[in-house]
Amino acid sequence: MKTVSQEIQDLSIRSLESTINKLSNAFNSATEKGSNTTLVQKRLKAVKIGLESLRGTWNGEDFCYDEEIILTSKEVLQGLIPSIEKQIAKAKEGSSQKTLNERRLTALKLAIESLENRLM
């Protein structure tokens, strides 16, 4: 995995933690409304596994998932990238929304790379 600064590592971990919080809130809201939660659950699980993979790579924390789960998580995270890129394109330059989504995009790409490395 390419070397990234401690600052990027910290921002990426915080970004994925924020994404997990956002998805958890979306899951709770969908559950309360009686809506389908399958997609939100799938994304939530994938982001959690991506975060664990990064923490394992950078901080030496345990990571024990089988190849199938890693592959599925990687694919789900890759599926999030186009919508985030669209949000970045729409956001005003210098806005907090643009910064948040740029950090989220970086974090997702690093998580994907970390998961790919585990498949080798």
C-alpha contacts under 8 A as a table, 3 or more apart, distances in Angstrom:
res1	aa1	res2	aa2	distance
1	M	113	E	6.78
1	M	114	S	6.57
1	M	117	N	6.98
4	V	8	I	6.23
4	V	9	Q	6.70
5	S	8	I	5.28
5	S	9	Q	6.30
6	Q	9	Q	4.94
6	Q	10	D	6.09
7	E	10	D	5.12
7	E	11	L	6.08
8	I	11	L	5.06
8	I	12	S	5.87
9	Q	12	S	5.15
9	Q	13	I	6.17
9	Q	58	W	7.80
10	D	13	I	5.24
10	D	14	R	6.16
11	L	14	R	5.12
11	L	15	S	5.94
11	L	103	R	7.02
11	L	107	A	7.83
12	S	15	S	4.97
12	S	16	L	6.19
12	S	103	R	6.56
12	S	104	R	7.03
12	S	106	T	6.91
12	S	107	A	4.45
13	I	16	L	5.23
13	I	17	E	6.13
13	I	51	L	6.67
13	I	54	L	7.78
13	I	55	R	7.83
13	I	107	A	7.14
14	R	17	E	4.99
14	R	18	S	6.09
15	S	18	S	5.05
15	S	19	T	6.17
15	S	100	L	7.69
15	S	103	R	6.46
15	S	104	R	5.55
15	S	107	A	6.65
16	L	19	T	4.85
16	L	20	I	6.11
16	L	47	V	6.76
16	L	48	K	7.83
16	L	51	L	6.33
16	L	104	R	6.88
16	L	107	A	6.61
16	L	108	L	7.67
17	E	20	I	5.06
17	E	21	N	6.27
17	E	51	L	7.71
18	S	21	N	5.01
18	S	22	K	6.16
19	T	22	K	4.99
19	T	23	L	6.10
19	T	47	V	7.56
19	T	104	R	7.82
20	I	23	L	5.11
20	I	24	S	5.99
20	I	44	L	6.07
20	I	47	V	6.60
20	I	48	K	6.83
21	N	24	S	5.04
21	N	25	N	6.21
22	K	25	N	5.20
22	K	26	A	6.24
23	L	26	A	4.89
23	L	27	F	6.03
23	L	40	V	6.43
23	L	43	R	7.59
23	L	44	L	5.85
24	S	27	F	5.01
24	S	28	N	6.21
24	S	44	L	7.09
25	N	28	N	5.12
25	N	29	S	6.08
26	A	29	S	5.07
26	A	30	A	6.03
26	A	40	V	7.15
27	F	30	A	5.14
27	F	31	T	6.03
27	F	37	T	6.14
27	F	40	V	6.00
27	F	41	Q	6.96
28	N	31	T	5.06
28	N	32	E	6.16
29	S	32	E	5.17
29	S	33	K	6.31
30	A	33	K	5.11
30	A	34	G	6.02
30	A	35	S	4.87
30	A	36	N	6.72
30	A	37	T	6.19
31	T	34	G	4.99
31	T	35	S	5.95
31	T	36	N	7.49
31	T	37	T	6.76
32	E	35	S	7.66
36	N	39	L	7.73
37	T	40	V	5.35
37	T	41	Q	6.00
38	T	41	Q	5.21
38	T	42	K	6.17
39	L	42	K	5.09
39	L	43	R	6.20
40	V	43	R	5.16
40	V	44	L	5.96
41	Q	44	L	5.03
41	Q	45	K	6.09
42	K	45	K	5.32
42	K	46	A	6.22
42	K	76	V	7.50
43	R	46	A	5.05
43	R	47	V	6.11
43	R	76	V	6.42
43	R	77	L	7.35
44	L	47	V	5.30
44	L	48	K	6.19
45	K	48	K	5.15
45	K	49	I	6.20
45	K	73	S	7.48
46	A	49	I	5.13
46	A	50	G	6.06
46	A	72	T	7.65
46	A	73	S	4.37
46	A	74	K	7.22
46	A	76	V	6.37
46	A	77	L	6.51
47	V	50	G	4.92
47	V	51	L	6.06
47	V	73	S	7.47
47	V	77	L	6.97
48	K	51	L	5.10
48	K	52	E	6.18
49	I	52	E	5.00
49	I	53	S	6.08
49	I	70	I	7.68
49	I	73	S	6.89
50	G	53	S	5.05
50	G	54	L	6.32
50	G	73	S	7.18
50	G	74	K	7.67
50	G	108	L	7.64
50	G	111	A	4.86
50	G	112	I	6.89
50	G	114	S	7.62
50	G	115	L	6.83
51	L	54	L	5.17
51	L	55	R	6.16
51	L	111	A	6.56
52	E	55	R	5.05
52	E	56	G	5.96
52	E	61	E	7.76
52	E	62	D	7.93
52	E	63	F	6.49
53	S	56	G	5.00
53	S	57	T	6.15
53	S	63	F	6.26
53	S	111	A	6.74
53	S	114	S	6.13
53	S	115	L	6.38
54	L	57	T	5.02
54	L	58	W	5.96
54	L	59	N	7.96
54	L	110	L	7.52
54	L	111	A	5.87
54	L	114	S	6.13
55	R	58	W	5.20
55	R	59	N	5.20
55	R	60	G	6.73
55	R	61	E	5.87
56	G	59	N	5.49
56	G	60	G	4.59
56	G	61	E	4.14
56	G	62	D	5.68
56	G	63	F	5.87
57	T	60	G	5.74
57	T	61	E	7.39
57	T	114	S	7.14
58	W	61	E	7.98
65	Y	69	I	6.32
65	Y	70	I	6.53
66	D	69	I	5.61
66	D	70	I	6.36
67	E	70	I	5.09
67	E	71	L	6.04
67	E	119	L	6.49
68	E	71	L	5.15
68	E	72	T	6.14
69	I	72	T	5.12
69	I	73	S	6.04
70	I	73	S	5.16
70	I	74	K	6.11
70	I	115	L	6.24
70	I	118	R	7.84
70	I	119	L	7.53
71	L	74	K	5.11
71	L	75	E	6.26
71	L	115	L	7.64
71	L	116	E	7.92
71	L	119	L	7.70
72	T	75	E	5.16
72	T	76	V	6.22
73	S	76	V	5.13
73	S	77	L	6.16
74	K	77	L	5.20
74	K	78	Q	6.13
74	K	112	I	5.50
74	K	115	L	6.36
74	K	116	E	7.38
75	E	78	Q	5.03
75	E	79	G	6.22
76	V	79	G	5.05
76	V	80	L	6.72
77	L	80	L	5.27
77	L	81	I	6.96
77	L	108	L	6.53
77	L	112	I	6.84
78	Q	81	I	5.51
78	Q	108	L	7.85
78	Q	109	K	7.94
78	Q	112	I	7.23
79	G	82	P	6.76
80	L	83	S	5.87
80	L	84	I	6.55
81	I	84	I	5.21
81	I	85	E	6.13
81	I	105	L	6.66
81	I	108	L	7.62
82	P	85	E	5.09
82	P	86	K	6.28
83	S	86	K	5.07
83	S	87	Q	6.29
84	I	87	Q	5.00
84	I	88	I	6.20
84	I	101	N	6.32
84	I	104	R	7.94
84	I	105	L	6.67
85	E	88	I	5.05
85	E	89	A	6.24
85	E	101	N	7.94
85	E	105	L	7.55
86	K	89	A	5.07
86	K	90	K	6.30
87	Q	90	K	5.16
87	Q	91	A	6.12
87	Q	98	K	7.58
87	Q	101	N	7.23
88	I	91	A	5.22
88	I	97	Q	7.88
88	I	98	K	5.35
88	I	101	N	6.14
88	I	102	E	6.77
91	A	95	S	6.90
91	A	97	Q	6.55
91	A	98	K	5.32
92	K	95	S	5.49
92	K	98	K	6.74
93	E	98	K	6.85
94	G	98	K	6.70
94	G	99	T	7.04
95	S	98	K	5.30
95	S	99	T	6.47
96	S	99	T	5.07
96	S	100	L	6.03
97	Q	100	L	5.10
97	Q	101	N	6.17
98	K	101	N	5.24
98	K	102	E	6.03
99	T	102	E	5.09
99	T	103	R	6.16
100	L	103	R	5.26
100	L	104	R	6.14
101	N	104	R	4.80
101	N	105	L	5.97
102	E	105	L	5.08
102	E	106	T	6.24
103	R	106	T	5.09
103	R	107	A	6.09
104	R	107	A	5.04
104	R	108	L	6.09
105	L	108	L	5.17
105	L	109	K	6.17
106	T	109	K	5.21
106	T	110	L	6.19
107	A	110	L	5.16
107	A	111	A	6.09
108	L	111	A	4.99
108	L	112	I	6.07
109	K	112	I	5.06
109	K	113	E	6.17
110	L	113	E	5.01
110	L	114	S	6.11
111	A	114	S	5.01
111	A	115	L	6.17
112	I	115	L	5.10
112	I	116	E	6.07
113	E	116	E	5.02
113	E	117	N	6.22
114	S	117	N	5.19
114	S	118	R	6.57
115	L	118	R	5.12
115	L	119	L	6.69
116	E	119	L	5.20
116	E	120	M	6.92
117	N	120	M	5.49
